[in-house]
Structure formats: structure tokens, C-alpha cells
Amino acid sequence: MGFEITDAKLKRAGLDYWQHLQWTTLDSIHDLPAGRKVYFSAHAKHSIYDFQFKEGDFLVFGKESKGLSPELIRDNFETSVFIPTPGLVRSLNMATAVAVSVYEALRQIRYSKT
């Protein structure tokens, strides 16, 4: 992951919601439970704003330093997405990318039904 779940600074950053999280660490991306996986990469061809998120999707992000493998993105073309960035911005940091993506998925799934 690039960080320790037990890190005090990580827990401090999530102070208001840490006790509400349900998370699991996996040894491999191949250990993900059954269900649709949505892969995030600056090299994907589908924008998150054109992609249709569904309840139960797993959002998969790579390491901030190198992302997900090109082969994984190629083999999962239809469910690989990117976050549009303006101008010369190459990419977003991981925390920002995850926040943008989670809230876009929530907007589509929960709030477009009203």
C-alpha cells in the first residue's frame, strides 16, 4: 500500500470516521472478492464521468508512484477509468484521486435516483 494502517498520522487523519470503517488487507489483487472491479489509471480511455458505476463495484487503485500495470488496464479496458485533469496537471495524488472517485460513484449510485 505504501503506508501502514497502524500509523498514528493515518488514524489522526481519519479521526471522525476511523471507527466506522470496515476494511480488509489482501495479499494480491487476485484475492479481491467476486464482483465488478473498476480500475483507475491515468492511461485508461474512459472518464469516470462517462462511466456508469454500480452498487457493489470495487474501486481498485495502484501505487501512487507507478499505478496499475498496463497489462491489467488493457485486459480490463471496459472497466478501466481515468480522472480528467486540467491543463498540465499529470495526475492527482492518491488521497485526492480516491476521494474524487468515491464521491463520483456515490453521486451516481445514491444521489441520481432522487
C-alpha positions as CSV (number, residue, x, y, z in Angstrom):
1,M,0.0,0.0,0.0
2,G,2.9,2.4,0.6
3,F,1.7,3.1,4.2
4,E,0.9,1.3,7.4
5,I,-2.7,1.0,8.6
6,T,-1.5,1.3,12.2
7,D,0.2,4.6,11.5
8,A,-0.8,7.2,14.1
9,K,-0.9,10.0,11.5
10,L,-3.2,7.9,9.3
11,K,-5.6,7.4,12.2
12,R,-5.5,11.1,13.1
13,A,-6.4,12.0,9.5
14,G,-9.5,9.7,9.8
15,L,-10.3,10.7,13.4
16,D,-14.0,11.4,12.8
17,Y,-14.8,8.1,10.9
18,W,-12.0,5.6,11.7
19,Q,-14.2,3.6,14.0
20,H,-16.9,3.3,11.2
21,L,-14.6,1.8,8.6
22,Q,-14.7,-1.8,7.6
23,W,-11.5,-2.8,5.7
24,T,-9.5,-5.8,4.8
25,T,-6.0,-6.1,3.5
26,L,-5.3,-8.6,0.7
27,D,-2.0,-10.1,-0.3
28,S,-2.8,-9.8,-4.0
29,I,-5.2,-8.0,-6.4
30,H,-6.3,-11.5,-7.4
31,D,-7.7,-12.0,-3.9
32,L,-10.4,-9.5,-4.4
33,P,-13.9,-10.8,-3.7
34,A,-16.2,-11.6,-6.6
35,G,-17.8,-8.6,-8.2
36,R,-17.1,-6.0,-10.7
37,K,-13.7,-4.2,-10.4
38,V,-13.2,-0.7,-11.6
39,Y,-9.5,0.0,-12.3
40,F,-8.2,3.6,-12.0
41,S,-5.3,4.7,-14.3
42,A,-4.2,7.9,-16.0
43,H,-3.8,5.6,-19.0
44,A,-7.4,4.4,-19.2
45,K,-9.6,5.5,-22.0
46,H,-12.9,6.0,-20.2
47,S,-13.5,9.1,-18.0
48,I,-15.1,8.5,-14.5
49,Y,-17.8,11.0,-15.6
50,D,-18.8,8.8,-18.6
51,F,-18.6,5.5,-16.7
52,Q,-21.7,4.0,-15.1
53,F,-20.8,3.0,-11.5
54,K,-23.0,0.3,-9.9
55,E,-23.7,-0.8,-6.4
56,G,-21.2,-3.3,-5.3
57,D,-18.3,-2.1,-7.5
58,F,-14.8,-2.5,-6.1
59,L,-12.7,0.6,-6.9
60,V,-9.0,-0.5,-7.5
61,F,-6.1,1.9,-7.3
62,G,-2.5,1.3,-7.9
63,K,0.5,2.6,-6.0
64,E,0.8,6.4,-6.2
65,S,4.3,6.1,-7.7
66,K,3.6,3.7,-10.6
67,G,-0.1,3.0,-10.7
68,L,-1.6,-0.3,-12.0
69,S,0.1,-2.4,-14.6
70,P,-0.6,-1.5,-18.3
71,E,-1.5,-5.2,-18.8
72,L,-4.2,-5.0,-16.2
73,I,-5.7,-1.9,-17.7
74,R,-5.5,-3.4,-21.2
75,D,-7.1,-6.7,-20.1
76,N,-9.9,-4.7,-18.3
77,F,-10.4,-2.0,-20.9
78,E,-14.2,-1.6,-20.3
79,T,-13.9,-1.2,-16.6
80,S,-10.7,1.0,-16.5
81,V,-11.2,4.7,-16.0
82,F,-9.3,7.9,-15.6
83,I,-10.0,11.2,-13.7
84,P,-9.8,14.1,-16.1
85,T,-7.2,16.7,-15.0
86,P,-6.9,20.2,-16.4
87,G,-4.1,21.6,-18.4
88,L,-0.6,20.5,-17.5
89,V,-1.7,18.5,-14.4
90,R,-0.4,15.0,-15.0
91,S,-2.3,13.3,-12.2
92,L,-3.8,13.7,-8.7
93,N,-2.2,12.4,-5.5
94,M,-3.8,9.1,-4.2
95,A,-5.9,10.6,-1.5
96,T,-7.4,13.1,-3.8
97,A,-8.0,10.6,-6.6
98,V,-9.7,8.2,-4.2
99,A,-11.9,10.9,-2.7
100,V,-12.9,12.2,-6.2
101,S,-13.7,8.7,-7.4
102,V,-15.6,7.5,-4.3
103,Y,-17.8,10.6,-4.3
104,E,-18.5,10.3,-8.1
105,A,-19.5,6.7,-7.6
106,L,-21.7,7.7,-4.6
107,R,-23.3,10.5,-6.6
108,Q,-24.2,8.2,-9.4
109,I,-25.4,5.3,-7.3
110,R,-27.2,7.1,-4.4
111,Y,-28.0,10.7,-5.5
112,S,-29.0,10.3,-9.1
113,K,-32.0,8.3,-8.0
114,T,-33.8,11.3,-6.4
